[in-house]
Amino acid sequence: MIANKSDLACRVSADCAISCKTGAGIDELKRRIASLALPDGQPSGCITNARHLNALERAFDAVRHAKTQTDPDCIATDLSEALHQLGTITGTDVDAEVIDRIFKNFCVGK
């Protein structure tokens, strides 16, 4: 769990505490995200699914847009969109469209 506003007196127990106001903890957060995205420090694998490629491109665009923002709420919205796009690949965030496609293409339950 990531907790913001670590500069305030009221603190919450979190895996990574940051402060958007002071910038404290941001480097650690970046390091943790990078270690999850590139466990060996190098990209690996290949993308063989057009839907996955599309989701990755949308996630990349959302992160790139977040980097141009100064308002923490706008940054959070962009990063939330990036996480949603990645979740559509990992299965942690599935759209109704994907479920419909699974039933249509794989005859689940028939």
Backbone torsions as a table, in degrees:
resi	resn	phi	psi	omega
1	MET	NA	139.9	177.5
2	ILE	-108.2	130.8	179.1
3	ALA	-118.6	129.8	177.1
4	ASN	-93.2	172.4	177.1
5	LYS	66.2	36.3	178.7
6	SER	-66.6	-11.4	178.4
7	ASP	-77.6	-11.3	-180.0
8	LEU	-88.9	159.9	-176.7
9	ALA	-65.3	-37.1	-179.3
10	CYS	-79.5	108.7	-176.8
11	ARG	-112.2	149.0	-179.9
12	VAL	-114.3	145.9	176.2
13	SER	-69.8	125.3	-177.7
14	ALA	-148.7	157.0	176.0
15	ASP	-68.3	-32.1	-178.0
16	CYS	-144.8	115.6	179.8
17	ALA	-102.2	130.0	-179.9
18	ILE	-129.9	166.0	171.9
19	SER	-134.1	112.5	176.0
20	CYS	-66.4	-28.1	-178.3
21	LYS	-69.9	-46.7	-176.5
22	THR	-99.7	-18.8	-177.7
23	GLY	88.8	-0.8	179.9
24	ALA	-63.0	134.3	176.2
25	GLY	84.6	-8.3	-177.2
26	ILE	-65.2	-42.3	179.0
27	ASP	-61.6	-39.7	177.8
28	GLU	-65.0	-41.4	178.0
29	LEU	-61.8	-45.2	178.0
30	LYS	-59.8	-42.6	179.8
31	ARG	-62.2	-42.4	-179.7
32	ARG	-66.7	-41.4	178.1
33	ILE	-63.2	-44.7	179.6
34	ALA	-62.1	-38.7	-179.3
35	SER	-68.5	-29.5	176.0
36	LEU	-75.3	-39.7	-178.1
37	ALA	-75.2	-37.2	-178.0
38	LEU	-131.7	78.8	-174.8
39	PRO	-54.5	-34.7	-179.7
40	ASP	-101.0	9.2	-177.1
41	GLY	80.8	-1.0	-178.3
42	GLN	-131.0	142.0	175.1
43	PRO	-66.3	147.3	179.4
44	SER	-142.3	164.0	177.4
45	GLY	82.0	-179.7	177.1
46	CYS	-142.2	158.6	-178.2
47	ILE	-100.5	119.9	-177.2
48	THR	-114.2	1.4	-176.4
49	ASN	-119.8	125.8	-178.3
50	ALA	-60.6	-36.7	179.0
51	ARG	-64.3	-39.5	178.4
52	HIS	-65.5	-43.5	179.4
53	LEU	-60.9	-44.3	179.3
54	ASN	-60.6	-44.9	179.6
55	ALA	-64.2	-40.3	178.2
56	LEU	-64.8	-40.2	178.3
57	GLU	-64.6	-41.1	178.6
58	ARG	-67.2	-38.0	177.2
59	ALA	-64.4	-43.4	178.8
60	PHE	-61.4	-44.1	178.7
61	ASP	-60.8	-40.7	-179.6
62	ALA	-65.7	-40.9	178.4
63	VAL	-67.3	-42.9	178.7
64	ARG	-60.5	-41.3	179.0
65	HIS	-66.6	-39.4	179.4
66	ALA	-59.4	-35.8	-178.7
67	LYS	-66.6	-19.0	-179.5
68	THR	-91.6	-8.5	-175.6
69	GLN	-88.0	155.0	174.9
70	THR	-115.8	-24.0	180.0
71	ASP	-79.5	121.9	-179.5
72	PRO	-55.2	-34.4	178.5
73	ASP	-66.1	-40.1	178.3
74	CYS	-66.9	-40.6	178.1
75	ILE	-62.4	-45.4	-179.8
76	ALA	-61.9	-39.0	179.1
77	THR	-64.0	-45.3	179.0
78	ASP	-63.9	-43.1	179.9
79	LEU	-68.1	-33.7	175.7
80	SER	-63.6	-40.7	177.0
81	GLU	-63.7	-41.5	178.1
82	ALA	-61.7	-43.9	178.5
83	LEU	-64.4	-38.6	176.9
84	HIS	-60.4	-46.1	-179.6
85	GLN	-62.3	-42.7	177.7
86	LEU	-66.3	-36.5	178.1
87	GLY	-64.2	-28.9	176.9
88	THR	-68.7	-21.8	177.0
89	ILE	-84.3	-45.3	-176.1
90	THR	-79.4	-15.3	179.8
91	GLY	92.1	3.2	179.1
92	THR	-83.9	-12.0	179.9
93	ASP	-145.3	94.8	-172.3
94	VAL	-108.5	127.4	176.4
95	ASP	-77.4	155.6	176.4
96	ALA	-59.6	-33.6	178.5
97	GLU	-59.9	-40.5	179.5
98	VAL	-67.1	-42.4	178.6
99	ILE	-61.7	-43.7	177.3
100	ASP	-60.2	-42.3	179.9
101	ARG	-64.0	-38.5	178.6
102	ILE	-62.9	-46.6	-180.0
103	PHE	-64.7	-37.1	-179.0
104	LYS	-70.7	-46.1	-172.4
105	ASN	-86.4	-25.9	-173.4
106	PHE	-115.5	3.4	175.2
107	CYS	52.2	41.8	-179.6
108	VAL	-66.8	129.7	175.1
109	GLY	81.6	7.8	-179.6
110	LYS	-98.6	NA	NA
